[in-house]
Amino acid sequence: MQLSLDCLTMTDTPPVELIECAGKAGFDAVTVWTNPPSQYPRQVMTPAMLGDCLAALDATGVKVHSAEAFDLASAEAIESYRPGFELAAKLGAKAALTYHLDGPDGDEAADLLALMVEVAGEYGLGINLEPISMGKTRTLTEAGALVRASGSNAGICFDTLHLMRSGGSPSDVDAIDTSLIRHIQINDGLAELTEEEALVEASGERLFPGQGAFPLDDLLRNVPRDIPWGIEVPSVRSMASGTPPSDYARDCMAAMLGLLGRMGPER
């Protein structure tokens, strides 16, 4: 299992510091935001940062496993993602994360996903489609259907928050071909939120595993363990309160180890 400190967790932390914090906390990997813009401008990787980031990766032994985040919006948008894909490849990433927020539905969306896979593949990157609760592809079932319709080798990024906020349950995980899941983003949350609270939660206030009401043990019991298991728990409140990013990263690792301890060995 590869434990990853996914970049949204660290909100406005620059990429070099993200990598250094991940290494100090004991994470194996990180994701890096290579496609501007981002809600958190300082987290965006730029070509000028490449040398320092490569040096930090070498010093810590941390790997970049995926680049974020690319909307399945249009063929023109996909062409515009080439600099982000190129930068990800130079960092050693093996995949890029896409989501379906804007753009067409149906066959057109499937064609766009196939194009995304083709273009990213030119840079040695696979594509993982993340269903998001506020998007056009919201559920694991919908994501699996879109992957199949595309005829591509895209995988799925499974985020526990988006599954729960789209009305999902452990049965939705059990119902899909779990070999499609190639990246997991783990977090926790309250049982009920208003629509406004859910929007804030998604990008700025998630809970550590074990702090909320999500049935994480059941959600994760049948998913592969030989893929990146990322923690994605941004908390603007914690960062604004003065919590050092390195301490927050250590708290993230403690939460992940606690979750794995509760789950026990792979069944």
C-alpha positions as CSV (number, residue, x, y, z in Angstrom):
1,M,0.0,0.0,0.0
2,Q,1.2,3.5,-0.9
3,L,0.0,6.2,1.6
4,S,-0.3,9.6,0.0
5,L,-0.7,13.1,1.3
6,D,-3.0,14.5,-1.4
7,C,-2.3,18.1,-2.1
8,L,-5.8,19.6,-1.4
9,T,-5.2,18.5,2.2
10,M,-2.5,21.1,2.7
11,T,-4.6,23.9,1.1
12,D,-2.3,26.9,0.3
13,T,1.0,25.1,1.0
14,P,3.5,25.3,-1.9
15,P,4.5,22.1,-3.6
16,V,8.1,21.9,-2.2
17,E,6.8,22.3,1.4
18,L,4.0,19.7,0.6
19,I,6.7,17.2,-0.4
20,E,8.9,18.0,2.6
21,C,5.9,17.7,5.0
22,A,4.9,14.4,3.5
23,G,8.4,13.0,4.0
24,K,8.7,14.1,7.6
25,A,5.3,12.6,8.4
26,G,6.2,9.2,6.7
27,F,4.0,9.4,3.6
28,D,5.2,7.5,0.5
29,A,3.7,9.8,-2.0
30,V,1.8,13.0,-2.8
31,T,-0.4,14.4,-5.5
32,V,0.6,17.8,-7.1
33,W,-1.6,20.4,-8.6
34,T,-0.2,21.1,-12.1
35,N,-3.2,22.5,-13.8
36,P,-4.1,26.1,-12.9
37,P,-6.1,27.7,-11.5
38,S,-6.7,26.3,-8.0
39,Q,-8.7,27.6,-5.1
40,Y,-5.4,27.7,-3.3
41,P,-3.0,29.6,-5.6
42,R,0.2,28.8,-3.7
43,Q,-0.3,25.0,-4.2
44,V,-0.1,25.3,-8.0
45,M,3.1,23.8,-9.4
46,T,4.9,25.8,-12.0
47,P,7.9,25.0,-14.3
48,A,10.0,27.4,-12.2
49,M,9.5,25.2,-9.1
50,L,10.6,22.0,-10.9
51,G,14.2,21.9,-9.8
52,D,13.4,22.5,-6.1
53,C,10.6,19.9,-6.2
54,L,12.8,17.3,-7.8
55,A,15.4,18.0,-5.1
56,A,12.8,17.6,-2.4
57,L,11.6,14.4,-3.9
58,D,15.1,13.0,-4.0
59,A,15.9,14.1,-0.4
60,T,12.7,12.7,1.1
61,G,12.1,9.6,-1.0
62,V,8.5,10.8,-1.6
63,K,7.0,10.0,-5.0
64,V,4.5,12.0,-7.0
65,H,1.9,9.5,-8.0
66,S,-0.8,11.7,-9.6
67,A,-1.4,15.3,-11.0
68,E,-4.5,17.3,-10.3
69,A,-7.0,18.3,-11.5
70,F,-8.4,18.3,-15.1
71,D,-12.0,18.9,-15.9
72,L,-13.6,16.9,-18.7
73,A,-14.9,20.1,-20.3
74,S,-14.1,20.1,-24.0
75,A,-11.6,18.9,-26.6
76,E,-10.1,22.4,-26.5
77,A,-9.7,22.2,-22.7
78,I,-7.9,18.9,-23.0
79,E,-5.4,20.3,-25.5
80,S,-4.8,23.1,-23.1
81,Y,-3.8,20.6,-20.4
82,R,-0.6,19.6,-22.1
83,P,1.7,21.8,-20.0
84,G,0.2,20.3,-16.9
85,F,0.6,16.8,-18.2
86,E,4.2,17.5,-19.2
87,L,5.1,19.0,-15.8
88,A,3.5,16.0,-14.1
89,A,5.6,13.6,-16.2
90,K,8.8,15.5,-15.3
91,L,7.9,15.0,-11.6
92,G,7.6,11.3,-12.2
93,A,3.8,11.1,-11.9
94,K,2.1,8.0,-13.3
95,A,-1.5,9.4,-13.5
96,A,-3.6,12.5,-13.7
97,L,-7.0,13.0,-12.1
98,T,-10.0,14.1,-14.1
99,Y,-13.5,15.0,-13.1
100,H,-16.7,15.7,-15.0
101,L,-18.0,19.1,-13.7
102,D,-18.7,20.9,-17.0
103,G,-18.9,19.8,-20.6
104,P,-21.3,17.5,-22.5
105,D,-23.0,14.3,-21.3
106,G,-23.5,10.9,-22.9
107,D,-21.5,9.8,-25.9
108,E,-19.8,13.2,-26.1
109,A,-18.5,12.8,-22.6
110,A,-17.3,9.3,-23.4
111,D,-15.4,10.6,-26.4
112,L,-13.8,13.3,-24.3
113,L,-12.6,10.8,-21.7
114,A,-11.1,8.7,-24.5
115,L,-9.3,11.8,-25.8
116,M,-8.1,12.7,-22.3
117,V,-6.6,9.2,-22.0
118,E,-5.0,9.5,-25.4
119,V,-3.4,12.9,-24.8
120,A,-2.3,12.1,-21.2
121,G,-0.8,8.8,-22.5
122,E,1.5,10.8,-24.8
123,Y,3.2,11.9,-21.5
124,G,3.2,8.4,-19.9
125,L,0.2,9.2,-17.7
126,G,-2.9,7.2,-17.0
127,I,-6.2,8.9,-16.3
128,N,-8.4,8.4,-13.2
129,L,-11.9,9.7,-13.3
130,E,-13.2,11.0,-10.0
131,P,-17.0,11.2,-9.6
132,I,-17.9,14.3,-7.6
133,S,-21.1,15.0,-5.9
134,M,-21.6,18.4,-7.5
135,G,-20.7,17.2,-11.0
136,K,-22.3,15.6,-14.0
137,T,-20.6,12.2,-13.2
138,R,-21.5,11.9,-9.5
139,T,-21.4,8.3,-8.5
140,L,-19.1,5.3,-8.8
141,T,-21.7,3.6,-11.0
142,E,-21.8,6.6,-13.3
143,A,-18.0,6.7,-13.4
144,G,-17.8,3.0,-14.3
145,A,-20.4,3.4,-17.0
146,L,-18.5,6.4,-18.5
147,V,-15.2,4.5,-18.5
148,R,-16.8,1.6,-20.3
149,A,-18.5,3.8,-22.8
150,S,-15.2,5.5,-23.6
151,G,-13.6,2.2,-24.5
152,S,-10.4,3.5,-22.8
153,N,-8.2,2.1,-20.0
154,A,-9.2,5.0,-17.7
155,G,-9.5,4.1,-14.0
156,I,-11.5,5.6,-11.2
157,C,-10.5,7.8,-8.2
158,F,-12.8,7.0,-5.3
159,D,-13.3,9.8,-2.9
160,T,-15.3,8.7,0.2
161,L,-16.7,12.2,0.7
162,H,-18.2,12.4,-2.8
163,L,-19.7,9.0,-2.5
164,M,-21.4,9.8,0.8
165,R,-22.5,13.3,-0.4
166,S,-24.1,11.8,-3.5
167,G,-26.2,9.5,-1.4
168,G,-24.0,6.5,-1.7
169,S,-23.3,3.6,0.6
170,P,-20.9,0.6,0.9
171,S,-23.2,-1.3,-1.5
172,D,-22.2,1.1,-4.3
173,V,-18.6,0.1,-3.8
174,D,-19.4,-3.6,-3.8
175,A,-21.5,-3.2,-7.0
176,I,-18.7,-2.0,-9.3
177,D,-15.6,-3.7,-10.7
178,T,-13.1,-2.6,-8.0
179,S,-10.2,-3.3,-10.3
180,L,-11.2,0.1,-11.9
181,I,-10.4,1.9,-8.6
182,R,-6.8,3.0,-9.0
183,H,-6.6,5.9,-6.4
184,I,-8.6,6.4,-3.2
185,Q,-9.1,9.7,-1.4
186,I,-10.1,9.2,2.3
187,N,-11.8,11.6,4.6
188,D,-14.7,11.7,7.1
189,G,-17.8,13.9,7.6
190,L,-20.9,14.5,9.5
191,A,-24.0,12.5,8.8
192,E,-26.0,15.5,7.6
193,L,-25.1,18.9,6.2
194,T,-26.9,21.7,4.5
195,E,-26.1,22.3,0.8
196,E,-24.1,25.4,1.7
197,E,-22.1,23.5,4.4
198,A,-21.4,20.7,1.9
199,L,-19.9,23.1,-0.6
200,V,-17.6,24.5,2.1
201,E,-16.7,21.0,3.3
202,A,-15.7,19.7,-0.1
203,S,-12.8,22.1,-0.7
204,G,-12.1,23.5,2.7
205,E,-13.3,21.7,5.8
206,R,-13.2,17.9,5.8
207,L,-12.7,15.7,8.8
208,F,-10.0,13.2,9.6
209,P,-10.9,9.5,9.3
210,G,-12.5,8.5,12.6
211,Q,-13.9,12.0,13.4
212,G,-17.2,11.7,11.5
213,A,-20.0,9.4,10.7
214,F,-18.9,7.9,7.4
215,P,-18.8,4.0,7.5
216,L,-15.2,4.0,6.3
217,D,-14.4,0.4,7.3
218,D,-17.3,-0.8,5.1
219,L,-16.6,1.6,2.3
220,L,-13.0,0.5,2.0
221,R,-13.1,-3.2,2.9
222,N,-13.2,-4.5,-0.7
223,V,-11.1,-1.9,-2.5
224,P,-7.6,-2.7,-3.7
225,R,-4.7,-2.1,-1.3
226,D,-2.0,-2.1,-3.9
227,I,-2.9,1.4,-5.1
228,P,-2.4,4.8,-3.6
229,W,-4.5,5.4,-0.5
230,G,-4.6,9.2,-0.2
231,I,-5.9,11.3,2.7
232,E,-7.8,14.4,1.5
233,V,-8.8,16.5,4.5
234,P,-8.4,20.2,3.8
235,S,-9.1,22.4,6.7
236,V,-8.8,26.2,6.2
237,R,-9.8,26.7,9.8
238,S,-6.8,24.6,11.0
239,M,-4.3,26.4,8.8
240,A,-5.7,29.8,9.7
241,S,-5.4,29.0,13.4
242,G,-1.6,28.7,12.9
243,T,-1.2,24.9,12.8
244,P,2.2,24.3,11.1
245,P,1.8,22.4,7.9
246,S,4.3,19.8,9.1
247,D,2.2,19.2,12.2
248,Y,-1.0,18.9,10.2
249,A,0.7,16.3,7.9
250,R,1.7,14.3,11.0
251,D,-1.9,14.4,12.2
252,C,-3.0,13.1,8.8
253,M,-0.6,10.2,9.0
254,A,-1.8,9.4,12.6
255,A,-5.4,9.4,11.3
256,M,-4.5,7.1,8.4
257,L,-2.6,4.6,10.6
258,G,-5.6,4.6,13.1
259,L,-8.0,3.8,10.2
260,L,-5.8,1.0,9.0
261,G,-5.4,-0.4,12.5
262,R,-9.2,-0.5,12.9
263,M,-9.7,-2.2,9.6
264,G,-7.1,-4.9,10.3
265,P,-5.3,-7.0,7.7
266,E,-6.6,-7.3,4.2
267,R,-9.4,-9.8,3.9
